[in-house]
Amino acid sequence: MRIIVQKFGGTSVAGPEPMHRARERVREALSRGYKVAVVLSAMAGETDRLLDWAHRVSPNPDPRELDALLSTGEQTSVALFSMLLQDVGVTARSLSGYQAGISTNCNFGNARILDINSRRLKDMFAEYDALVVAGFQGCDKDLRVTTLGRGGSDTTAVALAVATEAEVCEIYTDVEGT
C-alpha cells in the first residue's frame, strides 16, 4: 500500500474556500494511487481563542482540562474536512489523536509522542482512502487527552509518516520561512 501524509495548517482550514483547495491536493494524491493520511491543525486563530476563554474563566487553568479544551480545535477541523471529502465520494474518516493510536507521555501542554499504533492505521486504510487525523494531540496511558505544544501538528504529521512507512510527508503552509 502506498501512503502519503499531507499536513495542512490553520490557514488551510480557516474556511470553506481554503478547505476546498486543500481537498483538491488530497484528491490529486488519491488519483496517483496513494492512501492519504491528512493531518490538520485547528482553524487559524482557534487555539488562541480557546486559550483566551480558558484564562477568562480561570486565572490558573488545570493543565489536563486545558489540553482537553485545546484539542477540540483540531477535532472540529478533521470532522469538517472529512465531511468535505465524503461529499465528493472519497471514503474518509476523521480521527482524534486517541482514535489514531497516538500514545504520549503525560506532560500536559508539551507532551511527547511515545508510540503510534501503525497496525490500527494500516487496517483502517483497508476501508478508507483518507484518514483525517487531528494534529497536536494524543493520549497518555490513563487515556487523558494531551497536546504536543505549538507546532504539534507538524510533529504529528512526521510521526505518522514514520509509523505508516509513508513514501512522503508534505507539510503545506502559507507562512513565510526565515
trRosetta pair geometry for C-beta under 8 A, 3 or more apart (Angstrom, degrees):
i j d omega theta_ij theta_ji phi_ij phi_ji
1 35 5.8 1 174 3 110 130
1 122 7.0 149 53 -147 148 93
1 125 6.1 105 175 124 155 139
2 33 5.7 51 53 120 139 93
2 34 5.0 -90 115 -108 101 63
2 35 6.8 148 83 14 55 76
2 167 6.0 -5 -160 -19 86 131
3 34 6.4 101 -134 -165 18 90
3 35 5.0 -32 -103 69 72 95
3 36 7.6 157 -157 -91 63 23
3 37 6.4 30 -176 -10 109 103
3 125 7.0 -65 -93 -113 111 159
3 164 4.9 -92 116 139 163 122
3 165 6.9 98 45 82 124 62
3 166 4.3 -92 105 -108 98 74
3 167 6.6 154 69 1 54 79
4 29 5.1 -121 64 -163 146 134
4 34 4.3 -1 3 -169 109 151
4 35 7.6 163 24 76 67 46
4 36 5.6 -22 70 -109 89 71
4 37 7.4 -164 94 29 41 73
4 166 5.8 108 -117 -166 22 111
4 167 6.0 -39 -84 53 74 94
4 168 5.4 -3 -131 62 90 87
4 169 7.7 171 -171 -88 61 34
4 170 6.9 15 172 2 107 106
5 36 7.7 134 -106 -163 25 60
5 37 4.6 -25 -108 72 76 104
5 38 7.9 168 -159 -84 54 23
5 39 6.4 19 -175 -9 100 111
5 157 5.3 145 150 -167 126 82
5 158 7.9 170 99 -82 154 24
5 160 5.4 139 -113 96 139 107
5 161 4.3 -103 11 -76 144 90
5 164 7.2 137 -58 51 108 130
5 166 4.8 -40 -15 -116 95 176
5 168 7.3 -148 38 103 72 50
5 169 4.4 -7 67 -118 114 77
5 170 7.0 177 93 28 60 63
6 22 8.0 154 139 -169 125 90
6 25 6.2 165 -162 126 152 117
6 26 6.2 -152 58 -89 153 76
6 29 6.5 -149 -39 -21 134 158
6 36 5.9 -12 12 -164 111 110
6 37 7.4 159 25 81 62 53
6 38 5.4 -19 70 -111 93 68
6 39 7.3 -178 90 25 42 72
6 157 7.9 -77 117 -140 11 122
6 170 4.9 -7 -113 66 71 106
6 172 6.8 18 -175 -10 88 112
7 38 7.7 146 -93 -167 34 48
7 39 4.2 -22 -106 70 84 106
7 40 7.5 -178 -154 -75 59 29
7 41 7.8 65 177 -29 92 87
7 135 6.7 72 -141 -77 107 142
7 153 6.1 145 -164 145 119 96
7 154 6.3 122 139 -106 163 51
7 156 7.5 137 -111 79 125 90
7 157 3.6 -52 -59 -83 133 150
7 169 7.2 23 -8 179 108 90
7 170 7.0 -172 25 95 69 55
7 171 4.6 -9 61 -116 115 69
7 172 6.6 -176 87 24 58 71
8 12 3.7 -116 -177 97 105 145
8 13 5.9 110 119 -36 119 99
8 22 4.7 25 -108 -132 158 137
8 25 8.0 147 -75 59 118 141
8 38 7.1 -5 5 -170 106 94
8 39 7.5 165 23 83 60 56
8 40 5.5 -11 64 -111 93 73
8 41 7.0 -124 104 17 57 85
8 172 5.1 -9 -105 63 65 115
9 12 5.4 99 58 9 58 106
9 13 7.8 -154 106 11 31 91
9 41 4.9 13 -149 16 46 139
9 44 7.9 57 136 -77 86 86
9 153 6.9 146 -107 85 63 142
9 171 7.9 57 -41 179 97 84
9 172 6.8 -140 5 95 84 68
9 173 4.8 50 -2 -107 139 82
9 174 7.6 -141 61 16 125 71
9 175 7.3 -51 92 -6 169 111
10 13 6.4 -78 -148 50 32 89
10 14 6.2 62 152 -67 68 92
10 41 4.5 -73 -55 104 71 126
10 42 5.9 2 -106 84 103 58
10 43 5.7 84 -158 171 83 20
10 44 3.8 124 139 -76 108 57
10 45 7.2 146 167 2 138 50
10 46 7.0 -162 -138 19 118 96
10 47 7.8 -95 -91 1 141 104
11 14 5.2 -18 -143 -22 39 127
11 18 6.4 -130 148 -148 61 164
11 44 4.8 50 -78 -63 57 132
11 173 7.7 85 42 -154 112 58
11 174 5.4 -83 88 37 145 117
11 175 7.7 148 7 -44 136 85
12 18 5.2 -158 -154 161 33 115
12 19 7.4 104 151 -85 62 45
12 21 7.3 -113 -149 81 82 104
12 22 4.8 95 170 -70 107 127
12 40 7.9 -132 88 -132 107 86
12 41 7.9 96 46 39 97 101
12 172 5.8 78 -76 107 154 117
12 173 7.7 -95 -30 -103 118 38
12 174 7.5 150 -59 -12 84 103
13 18 6.5 -119 -61 105 15 112
13 19 5.5 60 -129 -87 58 90
13 22 6.7 -23 -72 5 73 160
13 40 5.5 61 -44 -158 156 118
13 41 6.8 177 31 66 125 72
13 42 7.8 -142 83 156 126 19
13 43 5.4 -111 107 -94 89 68
13 44 7.8 159 68 -18 66 74
13 77 4.7 49 148 -143 155 112
13 80 7.5 126 -169 80 108 122
13 81 6.4 -56 -122 -64 119 119
14 18 5.4 46 41 38 83 144
14 43 5.1 115 -113 -162 49 88
14 44 4.2 -10 -94 16 118 109
14 45 7.8 67 -127 17 107 97
15 18 5.9 85 55 22 71 96
15 19 6.8 -133 100 -7 32 100
15 43 7.7 86 -46 -145 52 122
16 19 5.6 -65 -145 41 28 113
16 20 6.3 31 159 -25 67 104
17 20 5.8 -52 -150 30 30 112
17 21 6.8 29 153 -16 63 102
18 21 5.5 -51 -151 35 40 113
18 22 6.4 40 151 -18 69 102
19 22 5.6 -53 -148 38 35 111
19 23 6.2 42 150 -26 65 103
19 80 7.0 -72 -128 129 155 110
19 81 6.1 -143 -151 -102 111 81
19 84 5.6 -142 150 -85 119 170
20 23 5.4 -48 -147 31 32 117
20 24 6.8 37 152 -23 62 99
20 84 7.2 -134 -85 -166 56 131
21 24 5.9 -51 -157 27 34 112
21 25 7.2 36 147 -18 62 99
22 25 5.7 -50 -160 30 41 113
22 26 6.8 39 146 -17 68 102
22 81 7.2 -47 99 -132 130 120
22 172 7.1 173 -116 79 93 155
23 26 5.6 -55 -154 36 38 113
23 27 6.3 37 150 -19 70 105
23 81 7.4 -170 -78 -157 91 83
23 84 5.4 -114 -82 136 137 119
23 85 6.1 -167 -134 -82 103 69
23 88 7.1 116 166 16 130 142
24 27 5.5 -49 -142 38 36 113
24 28 6.3 43 154 -26 64 102
25 28 5.7 -50 -149 31 30 114
25 29 6.7 29 152 -16 62 103
25 170 7.9 -140 170 107 129 147
25 172 7.0 5 -177 -60 179 154
26 29 5.9 -56 -155 36 33 109
26 30 6.4 33 149 -19 66 106
26 36 5.3 151 -150 125 87 168
26 38 5.9 -15 -101 -81 127 128
26 85 6.6 -58 106 -104 149 116
26 90 7.2 33 126 -127 119 167
26 130 6.0 37 -177 -111 128 142
27 30 5.5 -53 -148 37 35 115
27 31 6.3 39 152 -24 66 103
27 88 7.0 -41 -89 111 132 144
27 90 7.0 -115 -93 -68 82 130
28 31 5.7 -52 -150 31 32 113
28 32 6.9 26 151 -14 62 104
29 32 5.8 -60 -155 37 35 108
29 34 4.6 -51 164 57 90 132
29 36 5.1 100 99 -84 133 122
30 33 7.8 97 180 -34 34 9
30 34 6.3 -95 -90 65 33 76
30 36 6.1 -70 -63 -15 83 122
30 90 6.6 -122 -72 -120 169 112
30 129 5.7 51 -126 162 120 129
30 130 7.1 -57 -74 -56 122 104
34 167 7.5 -112 -113 32 115 123
35 125 4.6 44 -174 -152 159 119
35 128 7.9 96 -153 104 107 65
35 129 5.9 -139 -127 -158 70 50
35 130 7.4 -175 -172 -79 63 40
35 131 7.8 32 162 -1 101 93
36 129 6.8 29 24 145 86 74
36 130 4.6 -11 70 -112 99 84
36 131 7.5 -170 98 31 54 61
37 121 7.1 9 -97 -169 127 129
37 130 7.8 165 -88 -157 22 58
37 131 5.2 -14 -116 65 69 101
37 133 6.1 4 -176 -1 91 124
37 160 5.2 -151 137 149 151 134
37 161 7.7 -163 65 -75 133 58
37 164 6.2 159 -27 9 147 164
37 166 6.9 -98 27 -82 121 134
38 78 7.9 152 100 -126 102 86
38 81 6.7 -138 124 135 144 139
38 92 8.0 -4 21 -144 131 119
38 130 5.8 20 -8 -173 114 107
38 131 7.0 -179 27 86 72 46
38 132 4.6 -17 71 -112 112 68
38 133 6.7 161 81 21 52 71
39 133 5.1 -28 -102 73 69 99
39 134 7.9 14 -152 123 66 8
39 135 4.5 80 172 -69 99 104
39 153 5.8 155 146 -175 108 87
39 156 5.2 167 -152 105 138 110
39 157 4.2 -146 44 -82 154 86
39 160 6.3 173 -63 23 126 147
40 74 6.2 150 97 -153 84 81
40 77 4.3 -156 135 128 134 127
40 78 5.3 177 44 -72 129 74
40 81 5.9 172 -62 1 155 155
40 132 6.6 13 -8 -176 119 91
40 133 7.4 161 17 78 74 47
40 134 6.7 -45 64 -115 86 42
40 135 5.9 -158 75 0 31 101
40 153 7.0 -67 123 -147 21 134
41 73 7.8 -17 160 127 61 111
41 74 6.4 -79 -164 -101 27 92
41 77 6.7 80 90 -8 35 176
41 135 5.5 -39 -79 58 54 130
41 136 6.6 81 -125 -28 68 125
41 153 4.3 -97 -80 -25 83 167
42 46 4.0 -125 153 73 117 125
42 47 5.1 136 56 -45 145 86
42 50 8.0 -80 -166 -1 165 130
42 70 8.0 -98 -42 -179 149 70
42 73 2.8 -1 -115 147 135 117
42 74 5.1 -77 -62 -59 75 56
42 76 7.0 54 -135 51 81 104
42 77 5.8 -157 -121 -26 34 127
42 136 7.4 -39 -19 25 92 156
43 46 4.5 88 62 -30 79 126
43 73 6.8 -128 26 -169 69 93
43 76 7.1 -55 -9 97 107 119
43 77 6.0 176 -43 -81 72 102
45 48 5.5 -63 -159 46 53 111
45 49 5.8 58 146 -28 81 105
46 49 5.5 -54 -147 34 33 114
46 50 6.4 30 157 -17 67 104
46 73 4.1 144 122 -136 124 117
46 76 7.3 -146 -157 55 159 136
47 50 5.8 -55 -149 38 31 109
47 51 6.3 34 152 -19 65 106
47 70 5.9 40 -138 -150 87 98
47 73 5.3 -86 -70 -2 68 172
48 51 5.6 -52 -145 37 33 113
48 52 6.3 38 153 -23 65 103
49 52 5.7 -53 -151 32 30 114
49 53 6.6 30 151 -17 63 104
50 53 5.6 -52 -150 35 35 112
50 54 6.4 39 151 -23 66 102
50 69 5.5 167 177 146 118 102
50 70 5.5 152 108 -101 141 59
50 72 7.0 158 -109 59 147 103
50 73 6.0 -115 -16 -51 143 113
51 54 5.6 -52 -149 32 33 114
51 55 6.5 20 157 -9 66 107
51 66 7.9 42 -113 -157 70 106
51 70 7.1 32 -64 -93 79 107
52 55 6.2 -64 -150 43 28 102
52 56 6.3 34 151 -25 64 107
53 56 5.5 -54 -147 31 33 115
53 57 6.6 14 162 -6 67 107
53 69 7.7 -150 85 -179 112 139
54 57 6.5 -70 -153 42 27 97
54 58 6.3 -42 172 46 66 99
54 61 4.5 -13 171 -63 111 157
54 65 8.0 154 -136 115 115 96
54 66 5.6 67 -151 -116 157 87
54 69 5.8 147 -78 90 116 163
55 58 6.9 -80 -121 70 28 60
55 59 7.1 46 -159 -123 70 33
55 61 6.8 -88 -76 -22 54 114
57 61 7.8 64 77 -88 88 103
58 61 4.5 113 84 -80 128 68
58 62 7.6 -43 148 -6 164 68
61 65 6.1 -123 178 82 95 106
61 66 4.6 105 123 -69 126 107
61 69 7.9 -59 -176 19 146 143
62 65 4.2 67 72 16 103 109
62 66 6.6 -171 86 -15 49 86
63 66 5.4 -53 -141 35 32 116
63 67 6.5 33 159 -19 65 101
63 108 3.6 123 148 98 111 139
63 109 5.6 -82 -152 -21 106 113
64 67 6.0 -55 -155 34 30 108
64 68 6.6 31 148 -18 63 105
64 108 5.5 -103 -76 -94 48 152
64 144 5.9 -52 -146 -175 109 134
64 145 8.0 113 -170 62 70 74
65 68 5.4 -50 -149 35 37 115
65 69 6.3 38 152 -19 67 104
66 69 5.7 -55 -150 37 31 112
66 70 6.1 25 157 -16 67 109
66 108 6.9 105 63 161 100 121
66 109 6.6 11 98 -74 126 102
67 70 5.9 -55 -137 40 31 106
67 71 6.2 38 161 -28 64 106
67 108 4.9 -117 -32 -151 132 96
67 109 6.4 -118 -71 -56 99 56
67 111 7.8 63 -126 -20 144 122
67 137 7.6 136 -178 -124 94 99
67 144 7.6 72 84 150 134 94
67 145 5.3 -179 128 109 102 88
67 146 5.4 -32 -172 -131 153 32
67 147 4.6 -160 -135 -5 90 95
68 71 6.2 -55 -151 27 24 114
68 72 7.8 35 150 -32 54 96
68 144 7.9 -75 -66 -172 99 79
68 145 4.9 116 -95 56 62 130
69 72 6.2 -51 -173 8 38 113
70 73 6.3 -33 -177 7 53 111
70 136 7.7 -104 136 140 106 128
70 147 5.3 -15 90 -62 128 156
71 74 6.2 -55 -166 39 53 104
71 75 6.2 51 142 -21 77 111
71 96 7.3 49 167 -153 121 107
71 97 7.2 -91 -143 9 123 117
71 134 6.9 65 -170 153 85 144
71 136 7.3 -174 -113 104 65 101
71 137 4.5 82 -122 -104 106 151
71 145 4.9 -90 -11 174 160 137
71 147 6.1 -148 -67 -74 85 100
72 75 5.3 -58 -143 41 40 115
72 76 6.3 48 157 -26 70 99
73 76 6.0 -54 -158 28 28 110
73 77 6.9 25 149 -15 61 106
74 77 5.5 -53 -152 36 39 114
74 78 6.3 31 156 -17 71 105
74 97 8.0 50 97 -36 144 97
74 134 3.7 106 132 -159 116 95
74 135 5.6 -146 -131 51 138 60
74 136 5.4 -176 -50 46 146 115
74 137 6.0 -166 51 1 147 122
74 153 7.1 178 -107 -90 127 112
75 78 6.1 -52 -142 37 32 106
75 79 6.4 32 159 -19 64 107
75 94 7.7 97 -157 158 61 126
75 96 5.7 -1 -101 -99 106 92
75 134 5.3 -12 -74 -93 57 144
76 79 6.1 -60 -149 36 27 108
76 80 6.4 20 159 -12 64 111
77 80 6.1 -65 -150 41 26 106
77 81 6.0 18 160 -15 66 115
77 134 7.2 126 62 -114 99 77
78 81 5.8 -57 -138 42 30 108
78 82 6.0 36 159 -24 65 107
78 94 4.0 129 138 -148 99 106
78 95 6.8 -94 166 45 151 43
78 96 7.7 -179 57 -78 151 45
78 132 4.5 156 -156 131 88 102
78 133 6.6 -90 -115 122 139 5
78 134 4.9 -91 -19 -66 141 75
79 82 5.9 -55 -147 34 26 112
79 83 6.7 30 153 -19 60 104
79 94 4.9 -74 -85 -9 48 178
80 83 5.7 -55 -156 33 32 113
80 84 6.5 35 149 -22 65 106
81 84 5.3 -50 -150 33 37 118
81 85 6.6 37 152 -17 66 101
81 92 8.0 -108 123 156 75 149
81 94 7.3 123 64 -93 83 107
81 132 5.2 179 93 -153 111 147
82 85 5.8 -52 -150 36 33 110
82 86 6.3 34 152 -20 65 107
82 92 4.7 -167 -147 124 75 114
82 93 6.3 18 -142 -163 134 11
82 94 3.9 -105 -26 -47 148 95
82 130 7.8 -176 -120 105 73 110
82 132 4.6 -146 -71 35 91 146
83 86 5.7 -57 -147 37 30 112
83 87 6.4 39 153 -29 64 103
84 87 5.8 -50 -154 24 28 116
84 88 7.6 5 156 0 58 102
85 88 6.5 -74 -162 43 35 94
85 90 4.0 -68 171 69 94 129
85 92 3.9 61 94 -14 136 156
85 130 5.5 -97 -175 65 161 149
85 132 7.1 -176 5 -51 142 131
86 89 7.6 71 -171 -58 36 9
86 90 6.3 -94 -79 65 32 72
86 91 7.7 49 -107 -116 76 26
86 92 5.5 -120 -56 44 78 103
90 129 5.7 -110 -166 70 82 123
90 130 5.5 17 159 10 123 126
91 127 7.0 -132 155 144 134 61
91 128 4.8 -148 129 -133 96 58
91 129 4.8 104 57 7 88 90
91 130 7.1 154 87 26 53 74
92 128 6.0 96 -115 -165 21 116
92 129 6.9 -52 -69 64 65 78
92 130 4.1 -17 -107 74 93 105
92 131 7.4 178 -153 -83 66 22
92 132 5.8 41 179 -19 111 111
93 124 6.7 -108 55 -176 141 121
93 127 7.8 34 -21 101 136 108
93 128 4.9 -95 1 -88 104 161
93 130 7.7 167 23 94 56 63
93 131 5.9 -18 64 -120 87 65
93 132 6.9 -169 90 26 36 83
94 132 4.7 -38 -103 78 62 108
94 134 7.6 57 -180 -41 91 88
95 99 4.1 -142 -156 95 85 114
95 100 4.4 108 134 -58 133 88
95 124 7.9 25 -66 -175 140 172
95 131 5.9 2 -1 -178 129 97
95 132 6.7 154 17 77 75 52
95 133 5.0 -22 69 -106 106 67
95 134 6.7 -132 98 5 57 82
96 99 4.7 95 46 9 75 102
96 100 7.0 -143 90 -3 39 89
96 134 5.2 -9 -134 23 44 135
96 137 6.8 -56 -179 101 80 130
96 145 7.9 -67 172 -113 128 111
97 100 5.8 -61 -147 41 30 109
97 102 4.3 -71 -174 56 86 127
97 104 7.9 0 155 -18 136 118
97 133 7.4 80 -91 -178 50 93
97 134 5.5 -84 -39 80 73 102
97 136 7.7 -109 -61 78 130 48
97 137 3.7 -144 -19 107 141 81
97 138 4.1 -120 160 -89 130 37
97 139 6.3 154 104 -22 103 76
97 145 7.3 113 55 -140 119 81
97 146 7.9 -101 101 59 153 70
97 156 7.4 -99 -108 -120 102 130
98 101 7.8 44 172 -66 31 23
98 102 7.2 -82 -72 49 24 79
98 137 7.9 -45 -23 133 71 105
98 138 7.0 118 -67 -171 53 43
98 139 4.3 39 -92 -16 94 134
98 143 7.0 58 -130 -152 131 78
98 145 7.0 -75 -41 -96 116 77
100 116 7.3 -30 136 -151 92 100
100 117 7.8 164 141 50 47 91
100 120 7.5 147 -174 102 33 123
100 121 6.5 32 -161 -82 76 105
100 131 7.3 122 -111 158 101 126
100 133 4.8 56 -84 -130 150 115
100 134 7.5 -158 -8 40 130 74
100 160 7.5 -43 171 -102 134 118
101 115 7.9 -67 152 120 89 84
101 116 5.6 93 106 -170 94 57
101 117 2.8 -96 -175 36 146 106
101 118 7.6 -139 95 -35 143 27
101 120 4.4 142 -42 47 143 142
101 121 6.6 -117 33 -36 126 90
102 113 6.1 -63 -167 -125 95 105
102 116 5.4 -9 -101 -107 62 85
102 117 8.0 -106 -49 14 32 79
102 137 7.2 114 84 109 139 54
102 138 3.6 -110 119 -114 102 101
102 139 7.1 109 85 16 73 67
102 156 7.0 -22 -114 -131 155 96
102 159 7.5 85 -126 110 108 137
103 113 7.2 95 76 -160 51 64
103 114 4.9 -61 109 63 95 101
103 115 4.5 6 52 58 118 87
103 116 7.2 -161 20 -77 76 36
103 117 7.6 85 -18 -32 103 88
103 138 6.1 162 -111 170 3 126
103 139 6.8 -45 -116 72 50 66
103 140 7.4 80 -165 -131 70 25
103 141 7.3 50 -160 -73 110 61
104 107 7.8 -105 154 39 108 77
104 111 3.9 46 164 159 139 128
104 112 6.1 149 -154 74 87 36
104 113 5.6 -56 -96 -99 81 40
104 114 5.9 147 -126 0 23 90
104 138 3.9 125 -23 81 112 130
104 139 6.6 147 28 65 94 15
104 140 5.6 -63 79 -80 78 65
104 146 4.6 -125 79 71 141 142
104 148 7.2 -136 -113 -82 145 84
105 111 5.6 -176 63 -152 70 81
105 112 5.2 24 15 49 111 87
105 114 6.0 113 -46 -48 71 116
105 140 6.4 10 160 -117 20 102
105 146 7.5 157 79 -157 45 171
106 111 7.0 -19 -124 -111 9 107
106 140 4.1 48 -82 -119 81 158
106 141 7.4 -66 -50 24 108 84
106 142 7.2 34 -93 22 129 108
106 144 6.8 53 -127 63 98 125
106 146 6.6 -137 -127 -86 40 134
107 110 5.2 -56 132 81 112 76
107 111 5.0 159 64 -96 78 52
107 112 6.6 38 37 -2 127 82
107 146 7.3 72 63 -157 50 130
108 111 6.8 12 -93 -52 23 98
108 144 8.0 -53 -84 129 105 124
108 146 5.9 -123 -104 -130 56 82
108 147 7.2 48 -165 34 58 79
109 147 6.0 14 -108 68 28 102
109 149 6.3 60 153 -82 57 78
110 147 7.8 3 -50 96 26 75
110 148 7.2 35 -148 -177 32 33
110 149 4.2 38 -110 -57 68 123
111 138 6.3 -137 112 49 141 107
111 140 7.2 -127 -131 -68 137 95
111 146 3.7 63 -41 152 158 129
111 147 6.4 137 16 75 107 27
111 148 5.5 -74 65 -93 80 53
111 149 7.6 -180 29 -16 52 85
112 148 7.5 94 -92 -131 28 86
113 116 6.7 -1 -177 -49 124 93
113 138 6.1 140 -105 -41 78 159
113 148 7.1 -5 -40 -104 88 125
113 155 6.9 178 -10 149 123 111
113 156 7.7 144 -64 -100 139 57
113 159 5.1 15 86 -128 170 162
116 121 7.4 5 155 -16 106 133
116 159 5.9 142 -35 148 138 104
116 160 6.5 -167 -158 -98 165 56
116 163 3.9 -53 81 -99 130 160
117 120 4.1 39 120 8 115 118
117 121 6.9 143 99 -13 70 85
118 121 5.6 -56 -152 39 41 111
118 122 6.1 37 154 -17 73 107
118 163 4.2 -161 -81 168 105 89
118 164 5.7 -178 -142 -81 100 50
118 165 7.7 70 -163 -8 142 84
119 122 5.9 -57 -144 41 30 108
119 123 6.1 33 156 -21 65 107
120 123 5.8 -57 -149 36 26 112
120 124 6.5 26 153 -19 62 107
121 124 5.6 -56 -150 35 32 111
121 125 6.6 37 151 -24 65 102
121 131 6.4 -131 -149 39 89 174
121 160 7.4 164 -121 -151 166 95
121 163 6.9 85 28 120 147 115
121 164 5.6 -82 109 -89 138 110
122 125 5.5 -47 -150 28 36 116
122 126 7.5 51 147 -29 58 90
122 164 6.6 161 -66 -134 86 85
123 126 5.8 -40 -169 11 41 116
123 127 8.0 17 145 0 61 100
124 127 6.0 -65 -164 43 46 101
124 128 5.7 -15 158 30 83 111
124 131 5.8 74 115 -88 130 129
125 128 6.4 -76 -116 66 34 72
125 129 7.8 61 -153 -116 70 22
125 131 6.8 -73 -76 -27 76 118
128 131 5.8 106 98 -68 133 73
133 156 6.8 -162 122 157 119 126
133 160 6.5 153 58 -88 164 156
134 137 5.5 -14 120 44 112 118
134 156 7.9 -91 112 -165 46 168
135 152 6.2 149 152 112 89 77
135 153 2.7 63 134 -126 149 81
135 154 7.5 61 -166 -17 140 30
135 155 7.9 126 -169 57 99 68
135 156 4.1 -173 -138 45 75 145
135 157 6.6 -16 -108 -39 120 83
136 147 5.6 -5 157 -151 88 90
136 148 5.4 -141 -155 35 44 99
136 152 3.7 94 -121 91 62 117
136 153 4.8 -25 -42 -58 88 74
136 156 6.3 -69 -23 -24 34 133
137 145 6.2 -16 -165 -168 118 93
137 146 6.6 152 -154 81 65 49
137 147 5.3 -36 -95 -103 75 63
137 148 6.8 -128 -67 -10 27 90
137 152 7.2 83 -38 133 44 137
137 156 7.6 9 34 -82 46 139
138 145 7.9 153 86 -153 30 52
138 146 5.5 -20 68 62 76 99
138 148 7.1 69 1 -55 100 100
139 143 5.3 6 165 -147 134 40
139 144 6.2 156 -157 70 83 32
139 145 5.7 -46 -99 -96 85 39
139 146 6.1 146 -115 10 27 88
140 143 7.2 -83 69 -12 60 13
140 144 5.1 -6 38 52 106 89
140 146 5.4 87 -38 -34 91 129
147 152 6.2 -166 175 9 76 175
148 151 7.8 -95 114 86 104 62
148 152 2.9 138 76 -133 108 121
148 155 5.4 -144 155 66 151 140
148 156 6.9 -173 8 -49 157 91
149 152 5.4 134 61 -56 49 109
151 154 5.2 -39 -178 32 77 116
151 155 6.4 82 128 -22 81 99
152 155 5.1 -50 -149 37 44 117
152 156 6.2 52 151 -25 70 99
153 156 5.3 -45 -147 32 36 117
153 157 6.5 41 152 -22 64 101
154 157 5.7 -51 -152 32 33 113
154 158 6.6 27 154 -13 65 105
154 171 5.8 36 -125 -131 92 142
155 158 6.1 -59 -149 39 30 106
155 159 6.1 27 156 -16 66 112
156 159 5.9 -62 -146 41 27 109
156 160 6.1 26 158 -18 66 109
157 160 5.9 -58 -147 37 26 109
157 161 6.4 30 153 -23 63 106
157 169 5.6 128 148 -168 98 116
157 171 6.0 136 96 -89 160 95
158 161 5.6 -51 -150 32 32 115
158 162 6.6 30 153 -16 64 103
158 169 5.8 98 -102 158 54 169
159 162 5.8 -54 -151 36 33 110
159 163 6.2 30 153 -18 67 110
160 163 5.6 -56 -139 41 33 111
160 164 5.9 11 167 -1 69 113
160 166 7.2 45 122 -21 75 133
160 169 7.8 133 75 -113 83 117
161 164 6.6 -66 -137 48 21 94
161 166 4.1 -80 -144 43 70 126
161 168 7.5 -65 -142 131 127 20
161 169 3.7 -56 -75 -69 155 120
162 165 7.6 15 -178 -75 29 41
162 166 7.8 -41 -33 24 21 91
166 169 6.0 95 93 -64 138 78
